[in-house]
Amino acid sequence: MRILIAEDEPIIALALAERLRRLGHEPLGPARDGLEALQAARAERPDLYLFDIDMPRLDGLRAAQALADEGLRRPVVVLTGVEDPGLVERSVSSGVSAYLTKPIDDRQLDAAIRVAAARHRELLELEEEVQKARQSLAERKLVDRAKGLLMDALGLAEEDAFARLQRAARNRNVRLATIAQEVIDQRDVLRGPRS
């Protein structure tokens, strides 16, 4: 995995890069602050962010949030040398996947990276399911509206209007929602001349 390191302490940054290599990852950076992290993430498109929270110019949490807002959301593992419950809450609310308190060892780092990557995959799958559900609901509404138009215009029962839509979709080998949209687009034709 390609992992962008953002750490303002050079010795810690080098140690993190070496640990990542030992764990089989490709370290990117290190960025010395949050603004450099933004630039590096835009240029390198890493798979995961490993950010120190307390950095100059822009902290790790704000950098991760800025990247997510730009469409560059990735799993985020944050590091801190500060024991602060408020920082944990801030991390959770900003979408951090894993939180480590320095000093860390290889096992902790490996576990945090694995958990962060798995949580991120789950989140993406959940978002995809939600998007599919929204699309399905939108298509269902289109079909219901088209059925209503056919029922009004042609005096059909609901089942007959639905069967007509299904037949048209099958005959043309298109989605039912496509036929429904065409019916809606042609509703003035279906209504006939106005007196």
N, C-alpha and C positions, 0 to 999 in steps of 0.2 A: 504494500500500500504506500502511496506517496503522501507523506505527512509534512505539513508546513509547521515549522517551529517558530514561535514568537516569544522571545525571552530576552530581557534587557541585560542580564548578567552573562557575559561572554563565556565564562567557565562552565556555568550551568547549561548554557545552550550547546556547547561542544559536547558535554557529557550526555545530554539528551540525544544528540545526533548519533553518538556512538552506541548508545543503548538501542536506539531504533534500528541501526544497522544490524546489531547482534540479534535483534528480534525478527530480522528479515524484511524490514521496511526500508523505503528510500526517503531519507530526511531531506527536506527542502528548507532553504533559508540558512541560518536563522535570521529572522527579522528582529530588529532591536527595539521596536515599539509597535503600537497598534497601526499607525499610519503606514509603516513599511510592510506590515502584515497584509494590509489591504492591497497594496501595490503588488506584492508577491503572489497573493491569491489570485488576483486578476490575471497575472501573466502566466502563472504555473498551473492553475486549475488542479490543486491537490485533492486527494481523496478524503483527508481528515485534517482538522486543525488542532494543534497542540499549543495552546496559548497560556502564557503567564497572565494572571489577572492584573497584577499591579505593574503597569508599564507606563513610561512617559508618553506624553502627547495624546494617546488614546489607549485606554485599558483593554485587556483581552476580551472582556465581555462585550464592550461596545463595538470592538472590531468585528467580533463574530456576528453580532446583531446587524451591523452595517453590511457585511457580506451577505447575510441571509436576505436583507432588504433588496440587495442588488441581484438576487436570483442565484447567488453562489453559496447557498446553504449546504453545509457539510456537517458530518458528526464533529462535535467539539469536545475535546478533553481540556479542562483548565487545571492549571497548577497555581498554588499559592503557598507562600510561607507564613501567611497570617491565619490565625485561628479566630474566625469571626462568623458567628451564626448568621448575621445579616448578609454576609457575602455568599453563604450557601444559598439562602433564600433568593438573592439576586441572581445567582447562577441558575437556579431551577427556573425562575420566571423568564430568564432570557433564552431558555431552550438548550442549555448545556447538557451533554450526554453523560459526562463523567467528571468527577471533581477529585483532585488529588492534593494532599497537603505535603509539602516538601519537608524532609527529604523523602524521595521515593526510591523503590528498588525495581529491578527488571520485572518481577512478577506482578507488582502493582500496576506498572505501566502497561504491560501486556494485557492484563485483565481489563484495564480501563479502555484501552483501544478496542478490544474485542466487544466489550459491552456497548461502547459508543457506536461502533459500526453496526452492531445488531439492532440497537434501538433506532438508529437512523433508517435502516432498511424497513423495519416495522412501520415507522412513521410514513415513509414513502408509499408502502403498500396500503396503509390505511387511507392515505390521501387519495390514492388511485381508486380504492373502493368507493369512497365518498363521491368522487367525480363521476364514476360509473352510475352510482345511484341517482345523482342529480340529473345526469343525461337520460337515464331511464324514466325518471319522473317527468322531465320536460317532454320526452317523446310520448309518454302516456297522455299528457295534457293535450298534445297536438292531435292525437288519435281521437280522444274524447270530443274535442272541438269539431273535428272533421265529421265524426259520426253525427253530432248534433246538427251540423249544416245539412248533411244528407237526409237526416230524418225530417227536418223542416222543409227542405226544398222538394224532396221526392215523396214525402209521406211514408217513409219506411219505418219499420220497427227497429229498435236499437240493434237487435241481433242481425237483421238484414243489412243495415247500414255497415256494421262491422264486417260482415261476410263480404260485402261488396268491396270494401277497402282491402281486405285480405286477398281476394281474387285479383284485384288490380295489381297489388304488390307481387303476387306470385307470377302472374302473366308477364309482367315487365322485369321480373327478377330484381326488384329493388326493395329496400326496407319499407316497412309499413309507415314509418314516420315520413318518408319521402312522399308517399302517396297522400298522406294526411296533409302535409304542407301544400301540396299541389291543389288539393280540394279547397283548403283555406284560401290560397291565392286566387282561386277561381270562384269564390263565393258569390260574387255579383252575377256571374253567369248562371249559377245554380238557382239564385233567387228569381231569375226571370225578369221580364220587363216590369217596371213600376208604373202604376197608374196615376 
